Amino acid sequence: LIPGPAGLVQATMRNRESENPLPTQQFLSDLNGPAMLVFNSNPWCYAVHYVKSRDLPEVTTLININHNLERVPTVVAFVESMTPTGKGNYTINLKDPTATIGASLHYKVKQHQQYGEDIVVGCVLILKQVIFVV
C-alpha cells in the first residue's frame, strides 16, 4: 500500500476491482473514519515496523487476497471482533486499511501457553504462511 494520499487512490482502485466493491463514497468514509485510528495506533505501527525490521516477505493486504487456497507469505491485521463458535473455536473479523475479512481461529491457537491469552479484540496479528479459503 502506498502511504499518504496516493494510498487512498490505490485503495479505492483496489476496492473497485474487488469481488464486492463498496460505493466509492462509503469506502472513502470508512477509510477516513474512526476505524483509521487503529492504523495509527502503537500496536499497528509496531507490527508494521516488526515486519520490516525482520526482513519478512512483503505484507499482502486483505483486499489483494483471492481466496483460492492461495498461500500468503505475510498478513498484518487488526482483530475487529471475535465470536465463539463452540468447542473453543472462534470466528473473527480481521481488518487492515484496505478491507475486512472473516476468519476462523482454532481452539489450540487460543489455548497456546505463550500467546493464546493475548489474542483478543483489539490486538494486531502478524500471520505468516496463511492459506485463505472461500
LUMDREN-213399 format. One record per atom (N, C-alpha, C): atom name; residue number from 1; x, y, z. Coordinates in nm, 2 decimals, decimal comma, padded with zeros to 4 digits. Example, Ala and Ser with C-alpha at 12.3 -4.5 7.8 and 13.67 -1.06 7.14 Angstrom:
REM LUMDREN-213399
+----+-----+--------+--------+--------+
! at !   i !     px !     py !     pz !
+----+-----+--------+--------+--------+
!  N !   1 !  01,32 ! -00,57 !  00,78 !
! CA !   1 !  01,23 ! -00,45 !  00,78 !
!  C !   1 !  01,32 ! -00,33 !  00,78 !
!  N !   2 !  01,28 ! -00,22 !  00,71 !
! CA !   2 !  01,37 ! -00,11 !  00,71 !
!  C !   2 !  01,29 !  00,00 !  00,79 !
+----+-----+--------+--------+--------+
***
This chain:
REM LUMDREN-213399
+----+-----+--------+--------+--------+
! at !   i !     px !     py !     pz !
+----+-----+--------+--------+--------+
!  N !   1 !  00,08 ! -00,12 !  00,00 !
! CA !   1 !  00,00 !  00,00 !  00,00 !
!  C !   1 !  00,09 !  00,12 !  00,00 !
!  N !   2 !  00,06 !  00,22 ! -00,09 !
! CA !   2 !  00,13 !  00,34 ! -00,09 !
!  C !   2 !  00,09 !  00,43 !  00,02 !
!  N !   3 !  00,19 !  00,48 !  00,10 !
! CA !   3 !  00,15 !  00,57 !  00,21 !
!  C !   3 !  00,10 !  00,71 !  00,16 !
!  N !   4 !  00,02 !  00,77 !  00,25 !
! CA !   4 ! -00,03 !  00,91 !  00,22 !
!  C !   4 ! -00,15 !  00,91 !  00,13 !
!  N !   5 ! -00,17 !  01,03 !  00,08 !
! CA !   5 ! -00,29 !  01,05 ! -00,01 !
!  C !   5 ! -00,29 !  00,96 ! -00,13 !
!  N !   6 ! -00,18 !  00,93 ! -00,19 !
! CA !   6 ! -00,17 !  00,84 ! -00,30 !
!  C !   6 ! -00,23 !  00,70 ! -00,27 !
!  N !   7 ! -00,21 !  00,66 ! -00,14 !
! CA !   7 ! -00,26 !  00,53 ! -00,09 !
!  C !   7 ! -00,41 !  00,53 ! -00,10 !
!  N !   8 ! -00,48 !  00,64 ! -00,08 !
! CA !   8 ! -00,63 !  00,64 ! -00,09 !
!  C !   8 ! -00,67 !  00,61 ! -00,23 !
!  N !   9 ! -00,60 !  00,67 ! -00,32 !
! CA !   9 ! -00,63 !  00,64 ! -00,47 !
!  C !   9 ! -00,61 !  00,49 ! -00,50 !
!  N !  10 ! -00,50 !  00,44 ! -00,45 !
! CA !  10 ! -00,46 !  00,30 ! -00,47 !
!  C !  10 ! -00,57 !  00,21 ! -00,41 !
!  N !  11 ! -00,60 !  00,24 ! -00,28 !
! CA !  11 ! -00,70 !  00,16 ! -00,21 !
!  C !  11 ! -00,84 !  00,16 ! -00,28 !
!  N !  12 ! -00,88 !  00,28 ! -00,33 !
! CA !  12 ! -01,00 !  00,30 ! -00,40 !
!  C !  12 ! -01,01 !  00,22 ! -00,53 !
!  N !  13 ! -00,90 !  00,22 ! -00,60 !
! CA !  13 ! -00,89 !  00,14 ! -00,72 !
!  C !  13 ! -00,90 ! -00,01 ! -00,69 !
!  N !  14 ! -00,83 ! -00,06 ! -00,59 !
! CA !  14 ! -00,84 ! -00,20 ! -00,55 !
!  C !  14 ! -00,98 ! -00,23 ! -00,50 !
!  N !  15 ! -01,05 ! -00,14 ! -00,43 !
! CA !  15 ! -01,19 ! -00,17 ! -00,39 !
!  C !  15 ! -01,27 ! -00,19 ! -00,52 !
!  N !  16 ! -01,26 ! -00,11 ! -00,62 !
! CA !  16 ! -01,33 ! -00,13 ! -00,74 !
!  C !  16 ! -01,31 ! -00,26 ! -00,81 !
!  N !  17 ! -01,19 ! -00,31 ! -00,80 !
! CA !  17 ! -01,15 ! -00,44 ! -00,86 !
!  C !  17 ! -01,19 ! -00,56 ! -00,78 !
!  N !  18 ! -01,23 ! -00,54 ! -00,65 !
! CA !  18 ! -01,26 ! -00,65 ! -00,56 !
!  C !  18 ! -01,39 ! -00,71 ! -00,60 !
!  N !  19 ! -01,42 ! -00,83 ! -00,54 !
! CA !  19 ! -01,54 ! -00,91 ! -00,58 !
!  C !  19 ! -01,67 ! -00,83 ! -00,54 !
!  N !  20 ! -01,67 ! -00,77 ! -00,42 !
! CA !  20 ! -01,79 ! -00,70 ! -00,37 !
!  C !  20 ! -01,75 ! -00,56 ! -00,34 !
!  N !  21 ! -01,73 ! -00,47 ! -00,44 !
! CA !  21 ! -01,68 ! -00,33 ! -00,41 !
!  C !  21 ! -01,79 ! -00,25 ! -00,34 !
!  N !  22 ! -01,74 ! -00,17 ! -00,25 !
! CA !  22 ! -01,83 ! -00,07 ! -00,18 !
!  C !  22 ! -01,85 !  00,05 ! -00,27 !
!  N !  23 ! -01,96 !  00,12 ! -00,26 !
! CA !  23 ! -01,96 !  00,25 ! -00,33 !
!  C !  23 ! -01,84 !  00,34 ! -00,29 !
!  N !  24 ! -01,79 !  00,41 ! -00,38 !
! CA !  24 ! -01,66 !  00,49 ! -00,35 !
!  C !  24 ! -01,68 !  00,58 ! -00,23 !
!  N !  25 ! -01,79 !  00,66 ! -00,22 !
! CA !  25 ! -01,80 !  00,75 ! -00,11 !
!  C !  25 ! -01,80 !  00,67 !  00,03 !
!  N !  26 ! -01,87 !  00,56 !  00,03 !
! CA !  26 ! -01,88 !  00,48 !  00,15 !
!  C !  26 ! -01,74 !  00,42 !  00,18 !
!  N !  27 ! -01,67 !  00,38 !  00,08 !
! CA !  27 ! -01,54 !  00,32 !  00,10 !
!  C !  27 ! -01,44 !  00,43 !  00,16 !
!  N !  28 ! -01,44 !  00,55 !  00,10 !
! CA !  28 ! -01,36 !  00,65 !  00,15 !
!  C !  28 ! -01,39 !  00,70 !  00,29 !
!  N !  29 ! -01,52 !  00,70 !  00,32 !
! CA !  29 ! -01,56 !  00,74 !  00,46 !
!  C !  29 ! -01,52 !  00,64 !  00,56 !
!  N !  30 ! -01,52 !  00,51 !  00,52 !
! CA !  30 ! -01,47 !  00,40 !  00,61 !
!  C !  30 ! -01,32 !  00,42 !  00,63 !
!  N !  31 ! -01,25 !  00,45 !  00,52 !
! CA !  31 ! -01,11 !  00,47 !  00,53 !
!  C !  31 ! -01,07 !  00,58 !  00,62 !
!  N !  32 ! -01,15 !  00,69 !  00,62 !
! CA !  32 ! -01,11 !  00,81 !  00,70 !
!  C !  32 ! -01,18 !  00,82 !  00,83 !
!  N !  33 ! -01,27 !  00,72 !  00,86 !
! CA !  33 ! -01,35 !  00,73 !  00,98 !
!  C !  33 ! -01,27 !  00,69 !  01,11 !
!  N !  34 ! -01,34 !  00,67 !  01,22 !
! CA !  34 ! -01,27 !  00,63 !  01,34 !
!  C !  34 ! -01,19 !  00,50 !  01,34 !
!  N !  35 ! -01,23 !  00,41 !  01,25 !
! CA !  35 ! -01,15 !  00,29 !  01,23 !
!  C !  35 ! -01,01 !  00,31 !  01,19 !
!  N !  36 ! -00,98 !  00,42 !  01,12 !
! CA !  36 ! -00,84 !  00,45 !  01,08 !
!  C !  36 ! -00,76 !  00,49 !  01,20 !
!  N !  37 ! -00,82 !  00,52 !  01,32 !
! CA !  37 ! -00,73 !  00,55 !  01,43 !
!  C !  37 ! -00,65 !  00,42 !  01,47 !
!  N !  38 ! -00,71 !  00,31 !  01,45 !
! CA !  38 ! -00,64 !  00,18 !  01,47 !
!  C !  38 ! -00,51 !  00,17 !  01,40 !
!  N !  39 ! -00,51 !  00,22 !  01,28 !
! CA !  39 ! -00,39 !  00,21 !  01,19 !
!  C !  39 ! -00,29 !  00,32 !  01,22 !
!  N !  40 ! -00,32 !  00,40 !  01,31 !
! CA !  40 ! -00,22 !  00,50 !  01,36 !
!  C !  40 ! -00,18 !  00,47 !  01,51 !
!  N !  41 ! -00,23 !  00,36 !  01,56 !
! CA !  41 ! -00,20 !  00,32 !  01,70 !
!  C !  41 ! -00,06 !  00,26 !  01,71 !
!  N !  42 ! -00,01 !  00,25 !  01,84 !
! CA !  42 !  00,12 !  00,19 !  01,86 !
!  C !  42 !  00,12 !  00,05 !  01,82 !
!  N !  43 !  00,02 ! -00,04 !  01,86 !
! CA !  43 !  00,03 ! -00,18 !  01,82 !
!  C !  43 !  00,04 ! -00,20 !  01,67 !
!  N !  44 ! -00,04 ! -00,12 !  01,59 !
! CA !  44 ! -00,03 ! -00,14 !  01,45 !
!  C !  44 !  00,10 ! -00,09 !  01,39 !
!  N !  45 !  00,15 !  00,02 !  01,44 !
! CA !  45 !  00,28 !  00,08 !  01,39 !
!  C !  45 !  00,39 ! -00,02 !  01,43 !
!  N !  46 !  00,39 ! -00,07 !  01,55 !
! CA !  46 !  00,49 ! -00,17 !  01,59 !
!  C !  46 !  00,49 ! -00,29 !  01,51 !
!  N !  47 !  00,37 ! -00,35 !  01,48 !
! CA !  47 !  00,36 ! -00,47 !  01,40 !
!  C !  47 !  00,42 ! -00,44 !  01,26 !
!  N !  48 !  00,39 ! -00,33 !  01,20 !
! CA !  48 !  00,44 ! -00,30 !  01,06 !
!  C !  48 !  00,59 ! -00,28 !  01,07 !
!  N !  49 !  00,64 ! -00,21 !  01,17 !
! CA !  49 !  00,78 ! -00,20 !  01,19 !
!  C !  49 !  00,85 ! -00,33 !  01,21 !
!  N !  50 !  00,79 ! -00,42 !  01,29 !
! CA !  50 !  00,85 ! -00,55 !  01,32 !
!  C !  50 !  00,87 ! -00,63 !  01,19 !
!  N !  51 !  00,76 ! -00,63 !  01,10 !
! CA !  51 !  00,77 ! -00,70 !  00,97 !
!  C !  51 !  00,89 ! -00,65 !  00,89 !
!  N !  52 !  00,90 ! -00,51 !  00,88 !
! CA !  52 !  01,00 ! -00,45 !  00,80 !
!  C !  52 !  01,14 ! -00,48 !  00,86 !
!  N !  53 !  01,15 ! -00,47 !  00,99 !
! CA !  53 !  01,29 ! -00,49 !  01,05 !
!  C !  53 !  01,34 ! -00,63 !  01,05 !
!  N !  54 !  01,25 ! -00,73 !  01,03 !
! CA !  54 !  01,28 ! -00,87 !  01,03 !
!  C !  54 !  01,30 ! -00,92 !  00,89 !
!  N !  55 !  01,29 ! -00,84 !  00,79 !
! CA !  55 !  01,30 ! -00,88 !  00,65 !
!  C !  55 !  01,20 ! -00,99 !  00,62 !
!  N !  56 !  01,08 ! -00,98 !  00,67 !
! CA !  56 !  00,98 ! -01,08 !  00,64 !
!  C !  56 !  00,93 ! -01,05 !  00,50 !
!  N !  57 !  00,87 ! -01,14 !  00,43 !
! CA !  57 !  00,82 ! -01,11 !  00,30 !
!  C !  57 !  00,72 ! -01,00 !  00,30 !
!  N !  58 !  00,70 ! -00,93 !  00,19 !
! CA !  58 !  00,61 ! -00,81 !  00,18 !
!  C !  58 !  00,47 ! -00,85 !  00,23 !
!  N !  59 !  00,41 ! -00,76 !  00,31 !
! CA !  59 !  00,28 ! -00,78 !  00,36 !
!  C !  59 !  00,18 ! -00,78 !  00,25 !
!  N !  60 !  00,09 ! -00,88 !  00,24 !
! CA !  60 ! -00,02 ! -00,88 !  00,15 !
!  C !  60 ! -00,14 ! -00,81 !  00,21 !
!  N !  61 ! -00,20 ! -00,71 !  00,15 !
! CA !  61 ! -00,32 ! -00,65 !  00,20 !
!  C !  61 ! -00,44 ! -00,74 !  00,18 !
!  N !  62 ! -00,54 ! -00,73 !  00,27 !
! CA !  62 ! -00,65 ! -00,82 !  00,27 !
!  C !  62 ! -00,73 ! -00,81 !  00,14 !
!  N !  63 ! -00,73 ! -00,69 !  00,08 !
! CA !  63 ! -00,81 ! -00,67 ! -00,04 !
!  C !  63 ! -00,75 ! -00,74 ! -00,16 !
!  N !  64 ! -00,62 ! -00,78 ! -00,15 !
! CA !  64 ! -00,55 ! -00,84 ! -00,26 !
!  C !  64 ! -00,54 ! -01,00 ! -00,25 !
!  N !  65 ! -00,61 ! -01,05 ! -00,15 !
! CA !  65 ! -00,62 ! -01,20 ! -00,14 !
!  C !  65 ! -00,73 ! -01,25 ! -00,22 !
!  N !  66 ! -00,70 ! -01,35 ! -00,30 !
! CA !  66 ! -00,80 ! -01,40 ! -00,39 !
!  C !  66 ! -00,88 ! -01,52 ! -00,34 !
!  N !  67 ! -00,85 ! -01,57 ! -00,22 !
! CA !  67 ! -00,93 ! -01,67 ! -00,15 !
!  C !  67 ! -00,94 ! -01,80 ! -00,22 !
!  N !  68 ! -00,85 ! -01,84 ! -00,31 !
! CA !  68 ! -00,85 ! -01,97 ! -00,38 !
!  C !  68 ! -00,73 ! -02,05 ! -00,33 !
!  N !  69 ! -00,73 ! -02,09 ! -00,21 !
! CA !  69 ! -00,62 ! -02,17 ! -00,15 !
!  C !  69 ! -00,49 ! -02,11 ! -00,17 !
!  N !  70 ! -00,49 ! -01,98 ! -00,18 !
! CA !  70 ! -00,36 ! -01,90 ! -00,20 !
!  C !  70 ! -00,28 ! -01,90 ! -00,07 !
!  N !  71 ! -00,16 ! -01,93 ! -00,07 !
! CA !  71 ! -00,07 ! -01,92 !  00,05 !
!  C !  71 ! -00,01 ! -01,78 !  00,05 !
!  N !  72 ! -00,04 ! -01,71 !  00,15 !
! CA !  72 !  00,00 ! -01,57 !  00,16 !
!  C !  72 !  00,12 ! -01,56 !  00,26 !
!  N !  73 !  00,23 ! -01,50 !  00,21 !
! CA !  73 !  00,35 ! -01,51 !  00,30 !
!  C !  73 !  00,34 ! -01,43 !  00,43 !
!  N !  74 !  00,28 ! -01,31 !  00,43 !
! CA !  74 !  00,27 ! -01,23 !  00,55 !
!  C !  74 !  00,14 ! -01,14 !  00,54 !
!  N !  75 !  00,07 ! -01,14 !  00,65 !
! CA !  75 ! -00,05 ! -01,06 !  00,66 !
!  C !  75 ! -00,04 ! -00,99 !  00,80 !
!  N !  76 ! -00,07 ! -00,86 !  00,80 !
! CA !  76 ! -00,08 ! -00,79 !  00,93 !
!  C !  76 ! -00,23 ! -00,74 !  00,94 !
!  N !  77 ! -00,30 ! -00,78 !  01,05 !
! CA !  77 ! -00,44 ! -00,75 !  01,06 !
!  C !  77 ! -00,48 ! -00,72 !  01,20 !
!  N !  78 ! -00,57 ! -00,63 !  01,22 !
! CA !  78 ! -00,63 ! -00,60 !  01,35 !
!  C !  78 ! -00,75 ! -00,69 !  01,37 !
!  N !  79 ! -00,76 ! -00,74 !  01,49 !
! CA !  79 ! -00,88 ! -00,83 !  01,53 !
!  C !  79 ! -00,99 ! -00,74 !  01,57 !
!  N !  80 ! -01,09 ! -00,73 !  01,48 !
! CA !  80 ! -01,20 ! -00,64 !  01,50 !
!  C !  80 ! -01,31 ! -00,70 !  01,58 !
!  N !  81 ! -01,33 ! -00,83 !  01,57 !
! CA !  81 ! -01,43 ! -00,89 !  01,65 !
!  C !  81 ! -01,40 ! -01,04 !  01,67 !
!  N !  82 ! -01,45 ! -01,10 !  01,77 !
! CA !  82 ! -01,43 ! -01,25 !  01,80 !
!  C !  82 ! -01,57 ! -01,30 !  01,85 !
!  N !  83 ! -01,61 ! -01,41 !  01,78 !
! CA !  83 ! -01,74 ! -01,47 !  01,83 !
!  C !  83 ! -01,71 ! -01,62 !  01,85 !
!  N !  84 ! -01,74 ! -01,67 !  01,97 !
! CA !  84 ! -01,72 ! -01,82 !  01,99 !
!  C !  84 ! -01,81 ! -01,90 !  01,91 !
!  N !  85 ! -01,76 ! -02,01 !  01,86 !
! CA !  85 ! -01,85 ! -02,10 !  01,77 !
!  C !  85 ! -01,87 ! -02,23 !  01,84 !
!  N !  86 ! -01,82 ! -02,25 !  01,96 !
! CA !  86 ! -01,83 ! -02,38 !  02,03 !
!  C !  86 ! -01,70 ! -02,45 !  02,03 !
!  N !  87 ! -01,68 ! -02,54 !  02,13 !
! CA !  87 ! -01,56 ! -02,62 !  02,14 !
!  C !  87 ! -01,43 ! -02,54 !  02,14 !
!  N !  88 ! -01,44 ! -02,41 !  02,18 !
! CA !  88 ! -01,32 ! -02,33 !  02,20 !
!  C !  88 ! -01,28 ! -02,26 !  02,07 !
!  N !  89 ! -01,34 ! -02,28 !  01,96 !
! CA !  89 ! -01,31 ! -02,22 !  01,83 !
!  C !  89 ! -01,38 ! -02,08 !  01,82 !
!  N !  90 ! -01,33 ! -01,99 !  01,74 !
! CA !  90 ! -01,38 ! -01,86 !  01,72 !
!  C !  90 ! -01,39 ! -01,82 !  01,57 !
!  N !  91 ! -01,49 ! -01,74 !  01,54 !
! CA !  91 ! -01,50 ! -01,67 !  01,42 !
!  C !  91 ! -01,45 ! -01,53 !  01,45 !
!  N !  92 ! -01,35 ! -01,48 !  01,37 !
! CA !  92 ! -01,30 ! -01,35 !  01,39 !
!  C !  92 ! -01,31 ! -01,27 !  01,27 !
!  N !  93 ! -01,32 ! -01,14 !  01,28 !
! CA !  93 ! -01,30 ! -01,04 !  01,17 !
!  C !  93 ! -01,17 ! -00,98 !  01,18 !
!  N !  94 ! -01,09 ! -00,99 !  01,07 !
! CA !  94 ! -00,96 ! -00,93 !  01,06 !
!  C !  94 ! -00,97 ! -00,80 !  00,97 !
!  N !  95 ! -00,91 ! -00,70 !  01,01 !
! CA !  95 ! -00,92 ! -00,57 !  00,93 !
!  C !  95 ! -00,78 ! -00,51 !  00,91 !
!  N !  96 ! -00,76 ! -00,46 !  00,79 !
! CA !  96 ! -00,64 ! -00,38 !  00,76 !
!  C !  96 ! -00,69 ! -00,26 !  00,69 !
!  N !  97 ! -00,60 ! -00,16 !  00,65 !
! CA !  97 ! -00,65 ! -00,04 !  00,59 !
!  C !  97 ! -00,73 ! -00,06 !  00,46 !
!  N !  98 ! -00,72 ! -00,18 !  00,40 !
! CA !  98 ! -00,79 ! -00,20 !  00,27 !
!  C !  98 ! -00,92 ! -00,27 !  00,28 !
!  N !  99 ! -00,94 ! -00,36 !  00,38 !
! CA !  99 ! -01,06 ! -00,45 !  00,38 !
!  C !  99 ! -01,07 ! -00,51 !  00,51 !
!  N ! 100 ! -01,19 ! -00,58 !  00,53 !
! CA ! 100 ! -01,22 ! -00,67 !  00,64 !
!  C ! 100 ! -01,26 ! -00,80 !  00,59 !
!  N ! 101 ! -01,20 ! -00,91 !  00,65 !
! CA ! 101 ! -01,24 ! -01,04 !  00,61 !
!  C ! 101 ! -01,27 ! -01,13 !  00,74 !
!  N ! 102 ! -01,35 ! -01,23 !  00,72 !
! CA ! 102 ! -01,38 ! -01,32 !  00,82 !
!  C ! 102 ! -01,28 ! -01,43 !  00,82 !
!  N ! 103 ! -01,25 ! -01,49 !  00,94 !
! CA ! 103 ! -01,15 ! -01,59 !  00,96 !
!  C ! 103 ! -01,19 ! -01,68 !  01,07 !
!  N ! 104 ! -01,13 ! -01,80 !  01,08 !
! CA ! 104 ! -01,15 ! -01,89 !  01,19 !
!  C ! 104 ! -01,03 ! -01,90 !  01,28 !
!  N ! 105 ! -01,05 ! -01,91 !  01,41 !
! CA ! 105 ! -00,94 ! -01,93 !  01,50 !
!  C ! 105 ! -00,96 ! -02,06 !  01,57 !
!  N ! 106 ! -00,87 ! -02,15 !  01,55 !
! CA ! 106 ! -00,87 ! -02,29 !  01,61 !
!  C ! 106 ! -00,85 ! -02,28 !  01,76 !
!  N ! 107 ! -00,92 ! -02,36 !  01,84 !
! CA ! 107 ! -00,91 ! -02,36 !  01,98 !
!  C ! 107 ! -00,76 ! -02,38 !  02,03 !
!  N ! 108 ! -00,68 ! -02,46 !  01,96 !
! CA ! 108 ! -00,55 ! -02,48 !  02,00 !
!  C ! 108 ! -00,46 ! -02,35 !  02,00 !
!  N ! 109 ! -00,49 ! -02,27 !  01,90 !
! CA ! 109 ! -00,42 ! -02,14 !  01,90 !
!  C ! 109 ! -00,46 ! -02,05 !  02,02 !
!  N ! 110 ! -00,59 ! -02,05 !  02,05 !
! CA ! 110 ! -00,64 ! -01,97 !  02,16 !
!  C ! 110 ! -00,59 ! -02,02 !  02,30 !
!  N ! 111 ! -00,56 ! -02,15 !  02,30 !
! CA ! 111 ! -00,52 ! -02,21 !  02,43 !
!  C ! 111 ! -00,36 ! -02,22 !  02,44 !
!  N ! 112 ! -00,29 ! -02,17 !  02,34 !
! CA ! 112 ! -00,15 ! -02,17 !  02,34 !
!  C ! 112 ! -00,09 ! -02,10 !  02,46 !
!  N ! 113 !  00,00 ! -02,16 !  02,54 !
! CA ! 113 !  00,05 ! -02,10 !  02,66 !
!  C ! 113 !  00,12 ! -01,96 !  02,64 !
!  N ! 114 !  00,19 ! -01,95 !  02,54 !
! CA ! 114 !  00,27 ! -01,83 !  02,52 !
!  C ! 114 !  00,19 ! -01,71 !  02,47 !
!  N ! 115 !  00,10 ! -01,73 !  02,38 !
! CA ! 115 !  00,03 ! -01,61 !  02,32 !
!  C ! 115 ! -00,12 ! -01,62 !  02,31 !
!  N ! 116 ! -00,18 ! -01,73 !  02,35 !
! CA ! 116 ! -00,32 ! -01,75 !  02,34 !
!  C ! 116 ! -00,41 ! -01,65 !  02,41 !
!  N ! 117 ! -00,37 ! -01,61 !  02,53 !
! CA ! 117 ! -00,45 ! -01,51 !  02,60 !
!  C ! 117 ! -00,44 ! -01,37 !  02,54 !
!  N ! 118 ! -00,34 ! -01,35 !  02,46 !
! CA ! 118 ! -00,32 ! -01,22 !  02,40 !
!  C ! 118 ! -00,40 ! -01,20 !  02,27 !
!  N ! 119 ! -00,46 ! -01,30 !  02,22 !
! CA ! 119 ! -00,54 ! -01,29 !  02,10 !
!  C ! 119 ! -00,68 ! -01,25 !  02,15 !
!  N ! 120 ! -00,71 ! -01,12 !  02,14 !
! CA ! 120 ! -00,84 ! -01,06 !  02,19 !
!  C ! 120 ! -00,87 ! -00,95 !  02,09 !
!  N ! 121 ! -01,00 ! -00,91 !  02,10 !
! CA ! 121 ! -01,04 ! -00,79 !  02,01 !
!  C ! 121 ! -00,95 ! -00,68 !  02,04 !
!  N ! 122 ! -00,90 ! -00,61 !  01,94 !
! CA ! 122 ! -00,81 ! -00,50 !  01,95 !
!  C ! 122 ! -00,67 ! -00,53 !  01,93 !
!  N ! 123 ! -00,63 ! -00,66 !  01,93 !
! CA ! 123 ! -00,49 ! -00,69 !  01,91 !
!  C ! 123 ! -00,46 ! -00,69 !  01,76 !
!  N ! 124 ! -00,33 ! -00,68 !  01,73 !
! CA ! 124 ! -00,28 ! -00,69 !  01,59 !
!  C ! 124 ! -00,20 ! -00,82 !  01,57 !
!  N ! 125 ! -00,24 ! -00,89 !  01,47 !
! CA ! 125 ! -00,17 ! -01,02 !  01,44 !
!  C ! 125 ! -00,08 ! -01,00 !  01,32 !
!  N ! 126 !  00,03 ! -01,07 !  01,33 !
! CA ! 126 !  00,12 ! -01,09 !  01,22 !
!  C ! 126 !  00,11 ! -01,23 !  01,18 !
!  N ! 127 !  00,06 ! -01,26 !  01,07 !
! CA ! 127 !  00,04 ! -01,40 !  01,03 !
!  C ! 127 !  00,13 ! -01,43 !  00,91 !
!  N ! 128 !  00,20 ! -01,55 !  00,92 !
! CA ! 128 !  00,29 ! -01,59 !  00,82 !
!  C ! 128 !  00,24 ! -01,72 !  00,76 !
!  N ! 129 !  00,26 ! -01,73 !  00,63 !
! CA ! 129 !  00,22 ! -01,85 !  00,55 !
!  C ! 129 !  00,08 ! -01,90 !  00,58 !
!  N ! 130 ! -00,02 ! -01,81 !  00,56 !
! CA ! 130 ! -00,16 ! -01,84 !  00,58 !
!  C ! 130 ! -00,22 ! -01,88 !  00,45 !
!  N ! 131 ! -00,31 ! -01,98 !  00,46 !
! CA ! 131 ! -00,39 ! -02,01 !  00,34 !
!  C ! 131 ! -00,53 ! -01,96 !  00,36 !
!  N ! 132 ! -00,58 ! -01,89 !  00,26 !
! CA ! 132 ! -00,72 ! -01,84 !  00,27 !
!  C ! 132 ! -00,81 ! -01,92 !  00,18 !
!  N ! 133 ! -00,92 ! -01,96 !  00,23 !
! CA ! 133 ! -01,02 ! -02,04 !  00,15 !
!  C ! 133 ! -01,15 ! -01,97 !  00,16 !
!  N ! 134 ! -01,23 ! -01,98 !  00,05 !
! CA ! 134 ! -01,36 ! -01,92 !  00,04 !
!  C ! 134 ! -01,45 ! -02,00 !  00,12 !
+----+-----+--------+--------+--------+
***
